């Protein structure tokens, strides 16, 4: 067993916490689309109930 010094330096990787704290851009876009679509569906259902109540 030789005790040679390790001359090869590994590139520094970002800390794990930095990666976990930052969400990829695609997830943010998908989240915004789902929130927008969910509000549209909820608004449409509300409109149906409001119209139904006014006719009854």
DSSP file (Angstrom, degrees, kcal/mol; ACC not computed):
  #  RESIDUE AA STRUCTURE BP1 BP2  ACC     N-H-->O    O-->H-N    N-H-->O    O-->H-N    TCO  KAPPA ALPHA  PHI   PSI    X-CA   Y-CA   Z-CA
    1    1 A X              0   0    0      0, 0.0     2,-0.4     0, 0.0     0, 0.0   0.000 360.0 360.0 360.0 119.2    0.0    0.0    0.0
    2    2 A X        -     0   0    0      1,-0.0     2,-0.8     2,-0.0     0, 0.0  -0.756 360.0-141.8-100.6 147.1    1.5    3.2   -1.1
    3    3 A X        +     0   0    0     -2,-0.4     2,-0.3     2,-0.0    -1,-0.0  -0.570  35.1 167.3-106.1  69.2    0.6    6.5    0.4
    4    4 A X        -     0   0    0     -2,-0.8     2,-0.1     1,-0.1    -2,-0.0  -0.611  39.8-111.7 -82.1 140.1    0.7    8.7   -2.7
    5    5 A X        -     0   0    0     -2,-0.3     2,-1.1     1,-0.1     3,-0.1  -0.461  29.4-115.5 -69.3 144.5   -0.8   12.1   -2.4
    6    6 A X        +     0   0    0      1,-0.2    -1,-0.1    -2,-0.1    -3,-0.0  -0.708  37.7 174.2 -84.4 102.2   -3.9   12.6   -4.4
    7    7 A X        +     0   0    0     -2,-1.1     2,-0.6     2,-0.1    -1,-0.2   0.668  52.0  94.1 -83.4 -17.4   -3.0   15.2   -7.0
    8    8 A X        -     0   0    0     -3,-0.1     2,-0.5     1,-0.0    -2,-0.0  -0.650  65.4-154.6 -80.9 120.5   -6.3   15.0   -8.9
    9    9 A X        -     0   0    0     -2,-0.6     2,-0.3     3,-0.0    -2,-0.1  -0.822   9.2-136.5 -97.5 131.8   -8.7   17.6   -7.6
   10   10 A X        -     0   0    0     -2,-0.5     2,-0.1     1,-0.1     3,-0.1  -0.620  29.0-103.8 -83.0 142.7  -12.3   16.9   -8.0
   11   11 A X        -     0   0    0     -2,-0.3     2,-0.3     1,-0.1    -1,-0.1  -0.391  42.8-103.6 -64.7 143.9  -14.5   19.8   -9.2
   12   12 A X        -     0   0    0     -2,-0.1     2,-0.3    -3,-0.0    -1,-0.1  -0.511  33.9-150.4 -72.5 129.5  -16.5   21.4   -6.4
   13   13 A X        -     0   0    0     -2,-0.3     3,-0.1     1,-0.1    -1,-0.0  -0.732  27.0 -99.2 -95.2 148.9  -20.1   20.3   -6.5
   14   14 A X        -     0   0    0     -2,-0.3    -1,-0.1     1,-0.1     5,-0.1  -0.325  50.8 -90.9 -63.8 151.0  -22.8   22.7   -5.2
   15   15 A X     >  -     0   0    0      1,-0.1     4,-1.4     3,-0.0     3,-0.5  -0.269  30.9-120.6 -61.5 148.4  -23.9   21.9   -1.7
   16   16 A X  H  > S+     0   0    0      1,-0.2     4,-2.3     2,-0.2     5,-0.2   0.855 112.5  58.6 -60.2 -35.3  -26.9   19.6   -1.4
   17   17 A X  H  > S+     0   0    0      1,-0.2     4,-2.0     2,-0.2    -1,-0.2   0.876 101.8  54.4 -64.1 -37.3  -28.9   22.2    0.4
   18   18 A X  H  > S+     0   0    0     -3,-0.5     4,-0.9     1,-0.2    -1,-0.2   0.896 110.3  46.5 -63.1 -39.7  -28.5   24.6   -2.5
   19   19 A X  H  < S+     0   0    0     -4,-1.4     3,-0.4     1,-0.2    -2,-0.2   0.907 113.4  48.1 -69.3 -41.7  -29.9   22.1   -4.9
   20   20 A X  H  < S+     0   0    0     -4,-2.3    -1,-0.2     1,-0.2    -2,-0.2   0.800 108.8  54.1 -71.4 -27.8  -32.8   21.1   -2.7
   21   21 A X  H  < S+     0   0    0     -4,-2.0     2,-0.6    -5,-0.2    -1,-0.2   0.720 101.1  66.8 -78.4 -20.0  -33.8   24.8   -2.0
   22   22 A X  S  < S-     0   0    0     -4,-0.9     2,-0.2    -3,-0.4    -1,-0.1  -0.895  72.2-152.5-110.5 118.0  -34.0   25.6   -5.7
   23   23 A X        -     0   0    0     -2,-0.6    -3,-0.1     1,-0.1     5,-0.1  -0.608  30.0-101.3 -85.1 146.5  -36.8   24.0   -7.8
   24   24 A X    >>  -     0   0    0     -2,-0.2     4,-1.3     1,-0.1     3,-0.7  -0.266  29.5-116.3 -62.6 153.6  -36.2   23.5  -11.5
   25   25 A X  H 3> S+     0   0    0      1,-0.2     4,-2.2     2,-0.2     5,-0.2   0.853 111.8  61.3 -61.9 -35.9  -37.9   26.1  -13.8
   26   26 A X  H 3> S+     0   0    0      1,-0.2     4,-2.3     2,-0.2    -1,-0.2   0.842 101.5  52.4 -61.4 -34.1  -40.1   23.4  -15.4
   27   27 A X  H <> S+     0   0    0     -3,-0.7     4,-2.5     2,-0.2    -1,-0.2   0.900 108.3  50.7 -69.8 -39.4  -41.8   22.6  -12.1
   28   28 A X  H  X S+     0   0    0     -4,-1.3     4,-2.4     2,-0.2    -2,-0.2   0.918 111.4  48.2 -62.9 -42.8  -42.6   26.3  -11.5
   29   29 A X  H  X S+     0   0    0     -4,-2.2     4,-2.3     2,-0.2    -2,-0.2   0.932 113.1  47.2 -63.3 -45.5  -44.2   26.6  -15.0
   30   30 A X  H  X S+     0   0    0     -4,-2.3     4,-2.6     1,-0.2    -1,-0.2   0.891 111.0  52.3 -63.0 -39.8  -46.2   23.4  -14.4
   31   31 A X  H  X S+     0   0    0     -4,-2.5     4,-2.4     2,-0.2    -1,-0.2   0.924 110.1  47.6 -61.9 -45.3  -47.3   24.7  -11.0
   32   32 A X  H  X S+     0   0    0     -4,-2.4     4,-2.5     2,-0.2    -2,-0.2   0.895 112.0  50.0 -64.2 -40.0  -48.5   28.0  -12.4
   33   33 A X  H  X S+     0   0    0     -4,-2.3     4,-2.8     2,-0.2     5,-0.2   0.925 112.1  47.6 -64.3 -43.8  -50.4   26.3  -15.2
   34   34 A X  H  X S+     0   0    0     -4,-2.6     4,-2.6     2,-0.2    -2,-0.2   0.901 112.7  48.5 -64.7 -40.7  -52.1   23.9  -12.7
   35   35 A X  H  X S+     0   0    0     -4,-2.4     4,-2.1     2,-0.2    -2,-0.2   0.930 114.0  46.6 -64.8 -44.6  -53.0   26.7  -10.4
   36   36 A X  H  X S+     0   0    0     -4,-2.5     4,-2.0     2,-0.2    -2,-0.2   0.938 115.0  45.8 -62.6 -47.7  -54.4   28.8  -13.3
   37   37 A X  H  X S+     0   0    0     -4,-2.8     4,-2.4     1,-0.2    -2,-0.2   0.885 111.2  53.5 -64.7 -38.5  -56.4   25.8  -14.7
   38   38 A X  H  X S+     0   0    0     -4,-2.6     4,-2.5    -5,-0.2    -1,-0.2   0.895 108.9  48.7 -63.2 -40.0  -57.7   24.9  -11.3
   39   39 A X  H  X S+     0   0    0     -4,-2.1     4,-2.5     2,-0.2    -1,-0.2   0.875 109.8  52.4 -68.5 -36.1  -59.0   28.4  -10.7
   40   40 A X  H  X S+     0   0    0     -4,-2.0     4,-2.2     2,-0.2    -2,-0.2   0.933 111.7  45.5 -63.0 -45.1  -60.7   28.4  -14.2
   41   41 A X  H  X S+     0   0    0     -4,-2.4     4,-2.4     2,-0.2    -2,-0.2   0.923 113.9  48.8 -64.2 -44.3  -62.4   25.1  -13.4
   42   42 A X  H  X S+     0   0    0     -4,-2.5     4,-2.4     1,-0.2    -1,-0.2   0.898 111.4  50.2 -63.3 -40.1  -63.5   26.3   -9.9
   43   43 A X  H  X S+     0   0    0     -4,-2.5     4,-2.4     2,-0.2    -1,-0.2   0.887 110.1  50.4 -64.8 -39.1  -64.8   29.6  -11.4
   44   44 A X  H  X S+     0   0    0     -4,-2.2     4,-2.2     2,-0.2    -2,-0.2   0.914 111.3  47.7 -65.4 -43.0  -66.8   27.7  -14.0
   45   45 A X  H  X S+     0   0    0     -4,-2.4     4,-2.2     2,-0.2    -2,-0.2   0.910 111.6  50.8 -64.4 -41.2  -68.3   25.4  -11.4
   46   46 A X  H  X S+     0   0    0     -4,-2.4     4,-2.7     1,-0.2    -2,-0.2   0.913 109.0  52.0 -60.4 -42.8  -69.1   28.5   -9.2
   47   47 A X  H  X S+     0   0    0     -4,-2.4     4,-2.6     1,-0.2     5,-0.2   0.905 107.9  51.5 -61.1 -42.1  -70.8   30.1  -12.3
   48   48 A X  H  X S+     0   0    0     -4,-2.2     4,-2.2     1,-0.2    -1,-0.2   0.914 112.0  46.0 -61.4 -42.9  -72.9   27.0  -12.8
   49   49 A X  H  X S+     0   0    0     -4,-2.2     4,-2.3     2,-0.2    -2,-0.2   0.895 112.5  50.6 -67.2 -39.3  -74.1   27.0   -9.2
   50   50 A X  H  X S+     0   0    0     -4,-2.7     4,-1.6     2,-0.2    -2,-0.2   0.912 113.2  45.2 -65.3 -42.4  -74.8   30.8   -9.3
   51   51 A X  H  X S+     0   0    0     -4,-2.6     4,-1.2     1,-0.2    -1,-0.2   0.886 112.8  51.4 -67.5 -38.2  -76.8   30.4  -12.5
   52   52 A X  H  X S+     0   0    0     -4,-2.2     4,-0.9    -5,-0.2    -2,-0.2   0.883 109.6  49.8 -65.8 -38.1  -78.7   27.4  -11.1
   53   53 A X  H  < S+     0   0    0     -4,-2.3    -1,-0.2     1,-0.2    -2,-0.2   0.848 108.1  53.1 -70.0 -33.6  -79.6   29.3   -7.9
   54   54 A X  H  < S+     0   0    0     -4,-1.6    -1,-0.2     1,-0.2    -2,-0.2   0.754 110.9  46.6 -75.5 -22.8  -80.9   32.3   -9.8
   55   55 A X  H  <        0   0    0     -4,-1.2    -1,-0.2     1,-0.2    -2,-0.2   0.650 360.0 360.0 -88.9 -17.4  -83.2   30.1  -11.9
   56   56 A X     <        0   0    0     -4,-0.9    -1,-0.2    -3,-0.2    -2,-0.2   0.465 360.0 360.0 -86.0 360.0  -84.6   28.1   -9.0
